[in-house]
Amino acid sequence: MRARPSASHFVDGRPVEDDAGDPIDVIYPATGEVVARVHAATDAVIETALASAARAQREWAETDPAERGRVLRRAADIIRTRNRALSELETLDTGKPLSETLVADASSGADALEYFGGLAADVTGQTMRFGQDWAYTIRRPLGVCVGIGAWNYPTQIACWKAAPALAAGNAMVFKPSEATPLCALKVAEILVEAGLPAGLFNVVQGRAPQGSALVADARVAKVSLTGSVPTGRKVAAIAGERIKSVTMELGGKSPFIVFPDADLDSAVSGAINANFYSSGQVCSNGTRVFVHEDVLEEFTRRLRVRTEGARIGDPMDEATDFGPMTTEAQLRVVERHLATAREEGATVLGGERLDRPGFWITPAILAGVRDEMTVAREEVFGPVLSILAFREEGEVLGRANATPFGLSAGVFTRDLARAHRVAAALEAGTIWINQYNLTPAGMPFGGSKASGIGRENARVALDQFTEVQTVYVGMSPVEAAF
Ligand SMILES: NC(=O)c1ccc[n+]([C@@H]2O[C@H](COP(=O)([O-])OP(=O)(O)OC[C@H]3O[C@@H](n4cnc5c(N)ncnc54)[C@H](O)[C@@H]3O)[C@@H](O)[C@H]2O)c1
């Protein structure tokens, strides 16, 4: 199986190759086969991308916002008509099963393009009065923005960043993860096909050096990163030194709380989605599953039975619902965490390496996990669900919040007052009540504490790709002291 992009990069409206850059092999995680090869961007490619973005952005900012919106909505329509091919590419890039990618990747990208396409003509300022004088504000695009992606949702991440940036009149240079370089190239092609002028959305490949070169460039006004906390610290430091604004979508160790009155089957489904979807490679996953002592045994029993029913196999078979890890390195991280959890006293059910080519490990349920164990403190980013017992609401809230992360949280209960009381007390950017991991384009998504700065999606993302310019209007003669 081969994926063969027409070139490594997409710059100034067309595919661009420069094989002087370091090679990056694209590996299909289900088999370990090399399916394509791209090259990291050379300085020349980065220069062309930034120069074309800076040039194109000036005109785009002057374009009628309604026209900008039409381009994005046309791109959304094209993505939907090609959903199957794009989903197969996403599966090839990430190893996620087609049963997921057909519904959650290209279509989520299309949702964002459609949503921000609809909002493009509604970027408005305010007016305010000061006696006879008054002032008004204009929301202006920032200029050239850089997007840097993680490997778990390559199409979605590219679209979630491009859509608000472009709707607001910015240009973007996007660097996908080196592990999944293919999907963003398709997004770029489709945007141009939909009528996006050349230079407004460029894709350049590479690793940390290419990412940091983009962030450091004086022409870049803003950086939106999806990645780990350590990378976030580095990227925010480069941006901070140069006073650039940032959106940081980083990692998590989110709590998922099951009260004794919860609909237990629904809570089990929620926990499965919050831990095993995309083989657990989801930033917002609720990996610390706090279960009330009264329902602990029954919850664990149902969870085990359901998890044993997971159909693990060929990701291209639509009947499969659990695929491999995306990279061999991440598989090793998961194995290391499982070994440490065993040493620290957790009972590990599942989590077995499958004897076949590719990066396969079965879903793991860890029982008897305590707060101080490594697996309860560090992000694993794999199919590892930790069960922790609790007794009281106040106790579980304290434990849930005792983490440097603050991305997400989940609460399962039938008690309305408790659901909202607990949600209000949780230190997390996104909280689901009796649901988990749903992220419609109209809902702000992002983290607090070490999990991030800023939000993606919804109107707030548009605000964060613009800045406020204030104009004060004097209506009377000016007085002065002398
Ligand atoms: N909050 C969210 O929305 C969200 C979504 C998906 C993934 N994530 C997080 O992403 C992580 C997994 O993804 P990953 O392993 O690709 O993350 P990563 O931090 O290793 O890499 C992310 C991106 O940053 C680039 N990069 C690495 N070092 C850089 C540097 N010094 N300067 C500039 N760019 C640099 C990488 O090449 C890659 O494109 C997890 O921590 C996960 O929680 C967060």
The ligand as a Gaussian input file, in Angstrom:
#p B3LYP/6-31G(d) Opt

LIG

0 1
 N       -5.063000      19.764000      23.493000
 C       -5.225000      19.298000      22.267000
 O       -6.079000      19.762000      21.514000
 C       -4.353000      18.177000      21.752000
 C       -4.765000      17.447000      20.641000
 C       -3.968000      16.398000      20.178000
 C       -2.783000      16.082000      20.828000
 N       -2.395000      16.803000      21.920000
 C       -1.162000      16.442000      22.628000
 O       -0.117000      16.184000      21.705000
 C        0.772000      15.225000      22.225000
 C        0.992000      14.117000      21.213000
 O        1.399000      14.626000      19.995000
 P        2.922000      14.696000      19.522000
 O        3.663000      13.550000      20.104000
 O        2.927000      14.923000      18.066000
 O        3.412000      16.010000      20.277000
 P        4.850000      16.727000      20.168000
 O        4.802000      17.788000      21.202000
 O        5.959000      15.771000      20.177000
 O        4.830000      17.361000      18.704000
 C        3.823000      18.241000      18.290000
 C        4.316000      19.043000      17.106000
 O        5.310000      19.963000      17.538000
 C        6.461000      19.854000      16.710000
 N        7.613000      20.221000      17.526000
 C        8.297000      19.432000      18.386000
 N        9.268000      20.154000      18.994000
 C        9.178000      21.423000      18.511000
 C        9.897000      22.625000      18.755000
 N       10.912000      22.672000      19.633000
 N        9.547000      23.748000      18.082000
 C        8.505000      23.719000      17.219000
 N        7.788000      22.603000      16.936000
 C        8.125000      21.465000      17.581000
 C        6.445000      18.427000      16.229000
 O        7.229000      18.287000      15.076000
 C        4.963000      18.207000      15.989000
 O        4.574000      18.745000      14.752000
 C        0.120000      14.714000      23.499000
 O        0.697000      15.338000      24.612000
 C       -1.321000      15.149000      23.341000
 O       -2.027000      15.284000      24.538000
 C       -3.154000      17.852000      22.384000

